[in-house]
Amino acid sequence: MLFIFGTRRYVYQLGMVLLVCGRCGNSAAHALRKRVAKFTLFFIPIFPFSTKFSTQCTACGVQHSLTKEQAAQLQVAPQAPQPQPGAVQ
């Protein structure tokens, strides 16, 4: 009996937020993204086994990882420039 299984990754853009980049220091839009890896059986996604959140600066392209709570907070927060984790002040 032949079983075809594997994984597939999906990227969802949750929104755009205005943040101060930790690398370039610009107050720029950042893409808030959710990455989900799912187990597949016969090319049908069955269940997710990994979920990660991140932001990507539109000015320099650097990505910062976020926790689920931080991503949820950025989605509902008012749009005021906030420093990224690891920002040099």
N, C-alpha and C positions, 0 to 999 in steps of 0.2 A: 504494500500500500504506500502510495506516495503522498507525503505531506509537504506543502510549500508554505514556509513561514519566514518571517523576517521582521524588520522594523521600518518605520517611515517617520520622518520628521516634518512637522508643520510649524509655520511661523505666522503668528497673528499680530497685526499692528493694532495696539489698543488705543493709540492716540499720539498726539504731539504735545509736548510740554516745554515751557520756557525755563531753562536752567542755566547756571553758570558752569561751563565746562571745567573739569578738574585738570585737563591737560593744556588746552590752549587759552583758558581764562576768558573766552568770549561768552557773552550772554546770548545764547543761540537756542533754536528749537532742537529738541531731542526727540527721536522716535522711541516711544515706549512699546516694547515688543514682548510677546510671550512665545516661548519655544516649547513645543510638546512633542515628545517621542512616543509613538504608539507601536505596540506589538501587532503584527498582521498575520492572518491565517488565510491562505488563498487570496492574497492581495486585499483583504477586507480588514480595516482597522478594528481590533477587538477591544483593547484597553490601553490607556496611557500608563507609562511606567516612569516617565521623567518629565518634569515641568520646570522651566527656568524663565526668569524675567530679566530684562536688561533695557538700558537706554543707549542710544547711539547719537552722538553729536553730529549735527548736519554741517558744522563748520570744518571739523578736522577728522571726523569718522571714528573717533575712539569709542569703545563700548565699555559700559560699566554694568556689572552684575548687581541685581537687586533681590531682596527677599520678596515673598508674596505680599507681606504687610506693607512694605515700602511702595510696591507697585500700586496697591489698592489706594494708598494715601495720595500718591501722585495723581491718580485718576480723579479724585474728588476734591483735591486742593485747589484753591484759587490760583490763577496763573501769575505768580510773581516770581522773578528770578531767584533761584535757590542754588547754593553751592552743591556740586556733585561730591560724592564720597571720594576722599583722596585729594581734594582741592588744596592747592598751596595758597595760603593767605598771607 
